[in-house]
């Protein structure tokens, strides 16, 4: 499949650059139409689009047809998030990437020293359903990403977190609440002390525990 994907990448790129694709509105044909045009499966077309989006040539967004990218920075951000969302990534690969990104978010948030995490911790403590727990957990991590002061890190974090959320279990284990709260408190404490190195380590340990909790079996 790799050879076919590379062939479609080359042919689709050439069609875009020579003007034969897309139409006047900049929107590419649907994946099914492109699959028929190139004589391949939709999966191959989808993979080719992810690669072309990574190269900055097109924009892919969930629920919309791909289009040739303009120069709007917001389009680049949307494309990056869609690439992660649309890719067939292994859960552990996503978590390893999130570990790196969130470690830096935590360190940067500690340096900035402006993020307030207590309300999100208390919300997690009070959660009685899986949905409430996930919402409070997400609010905690969102606050750290936003508190980093780095919009690129925040974008990477959110794209990864959204992709991971699609694969998370729907059960609510009370034993999980105990260690998540403890981890959150350690991360928050390091950020409050403005100890960037400690915040990074605490976040790394937390994501490692999440990887263990979400591992198959």
C-alpha positions in Angstrom: 0.0 0.0 0.0 2.9 2.3 0.7 3.9 2.4 -3.0 0.4 3.1 -4.1 0.1 5.9 -1.5 3.3 7.5 -2.7 2.1 7.3 -6.3 -1.2 9.0 -5.4 0.7 11.7 -3.4 2.8 12.4 -6.5 -0.2 12.5 -8.9 -2.4 14.5 -6.6 0.4 17.0 -6.0 1.1 17.4 -9.7 -2.6 17.8 -10.5 -2.9 20.6 -7.9 0.3 22.4 -9.0 -0.6 22.2 -12.7 -4.1 23.5 -12.1 -6.1 20.5 -13.2 -7.3 20.2 -9.6 -9.2 21.6 -7.8 -12.1 23.6 -9.2 -12.4 27.4 -9.0 -13.5 27.2 -5.4 -10.3 25.5 -4.3 -12.2 22.4 -3.1 -10.9 19.0 -4.1 -13.2 16.2 -5.2 -14.5 13.8 -2.6 -12.3 11.0 -1.5 -14.5 8.5 -3.4 -14.1 10.4 -6.6 -10.4 10.7 -6.2 -10.1 6.9 -5.5 -12.0 6.2 -8.7 -9.9 8.6 -10.6 -6.6 7.1 -9.4 -7.8 3.5 -9.3 -7.1 3.0 -5.6 -9.0 2.6 -2.4 -10.3 5.5 -0.3 -7.8 4.5 2.4 -4.9 5.2 0.0 -6.5 8.5 -0.9 -6.9 9.4 2.7 -3.3 8.6 3.6 -2.1 10.7 0.6 -4.2 13.6 1.8 -2.7 13.4 5.3 0.8 13.6 3.7 -0.1 16.5 1.5 -1.6 18.4 4.5 1.6 17.7 6.4 3.5 19.3 3.5 1.2 22.4 3.8 -0.3 21.9 0.3 -3.9 21.2 1.3 -6.3 21.7 4.3 -8.2 18.7 5.7 -10.9 19.2 8.2 -13.3 16.7 9.6 -16.7 16.7 7.9 -15.5 18.8 5.0 -13.8 18.1 1.7 -10.1 18.9 1.4 -9.1 22.1 -0.3 -5.9 23.7 -1.4 -4.5 25.8 1.4 -4.3 29.5 1.3 -2.0 31.7 3.3 -4.2 32.1 6.4 -2.3 30.9 9.5 -5.6 29.7 11.0 -5.9 27.3 8.1 -2.5 25.8 8.9 -3.6 25.3 12.5 -6.9 23.6 11.5 -5.0 21.4 9.0 -2.5 20.2 11.7 -5.3 19.3 14.0 -7.2 17.4 11.3 -4.0 15.5 10.3 -3.8 14.1 13.8 -7.5 13.5 14.0 -7.8 11.8 10.6 -4.6 9.7 10.9 -4.7 6.0 11.9 -2.4 6.5 14.9 -1.7 3.9 17.6 -3.0 5.1 21.0 0.4 4.6 22.6 2.1 6.6 19.9 -0.3 9.5 20.6 0.4 9.2 24.3 4.2 9.3 23.8 3.8 12.4 21.7 1.5 13.9 24.3 4.0 13.2 27.0 6.6 15.2 25.3 4.3 18.1 24.4 2.6 18.3 27.8 5.9 18.1 29.7 7.0 21.3 28.0 3.5 22.9 28.5 3.9 22.2 32.2 7.4 23.6 32.4 6.4 26.7 30.5 3.3 27.2 32.7 5.5 27.0 35.7 7.8 29.7 34.3 4.8 31.9 33.5 3.3 31.3 37.0 -0.2 32.5 36.1 -2.3 29.4 35.7 -5.0 28.5 38.4 -5.5 24.8 38.7 -7.4 24.3 42.0 -10.9 24.6 40.5 -10.2 21.9 38.0 -8.7 19.6 40.7 -11.8 20.1 42.9 -14.1 19.4 40.0 -12.3 16.1 39.3 -12.5 15.2 43.0 -16.3 15.8 42.9 -16.9 13.9 39.7 -19.4 11.0 40.0 -19.5 9.9 36.4 -17.0 9.1 33.7 -18.1 12.1 31.7 -17.7 14.5 34.6 -14.3 13.1 35.4 -13.1 13.4 31.8 -14.4 16.9 31.5 -12.6 18.0 34.7 -9.4 16.2 33.6 -9.5 17.9 30.3 -10.0 21.3 31.9 -6.9 20.7 34.1 -4.8 19.9 31.1 -6.3 22.6 28.9 -5.5 25.2 31.6 -1.8 24.1 31.7 -1.5 24.2 27.9 -3.1 27.7 27.8 -0.9 28.8 30.7 2.2 27.8 28.8 1.9 31.0 26.8 2.9 29.1 23.7 0.1 28.8 21.2 1.9 26.2 19.1 2.4 23.9 22.2 -1.3 24.4 23.1 -2.4 23.5 19.5 -0.3 20.4 19.5 -1.6 19.4 22.9 -5.3 19.9 21.9 -4.9 18.0 18.7 -3.3 15.0 20.5 -5.8 15.1 23.4 -8.8 15.1 21.0 -7.3 12.1 19.1 -6.7 10.2 22.4 -10.2 11.0 23.7 -11.6 9.1 20.8 -9.9 5.9 22.0 -10.4 6.2 25.8 -12.4 3.6 27.7 -15.9 4.6 28.8 -15.7 3.0 32.2 -15.3 5.0 35.4 -12.9 3.4 37.9 -12.8 5.0 41.3 -9.3 3.7 41.9 -8.3 5.8 38.9 -9.6 9.0 40.6 -7.1 8.5 43.5 -3.9 8.4 41.5 -5.1 11.0 38.9 -5.9 13.4 41.8 -2.5 12.8 43.3 -0.7 13.3 40.0 -2.7 16.5 39.3 -1.8 17.9 42.8 1.9 17.2 42.2 1.9 18.9 38.9 -0.1 21.9 40.2 2.3 22.1 43.2 5.3 22.3 40.9 3.7 24.9 38.7 2.7 26.9 41.8 6.3 26.9 43.0 7.4 27.9 39.5 9.7 24.9 39.4 9.6 24.1 35.6 11.9 21.0 35.9 9.7 19.5 38.6 6.5 20.3 36.6 7.9 18.6 33.6 8.9 15.5 35.5 5.5 15.3 37.3 3.7 15.6 33.9 5.9 12.9 32.4 5.1 10.5 35.3 1.4 11.3 35.0 1.3 10.5 31.3 3.3 7.3 31.9 0.6 6.2 34.4 -2.1 7.1 31.8 -0.3 4.9 29.3 -0.3 2.0 31.7 -4.0 2.5 32.5 -5.0 2.6 28.8 -2.8 -0.3 27.8 -4.6 -3.3 26.3 -5.5 -6.0 28.7 
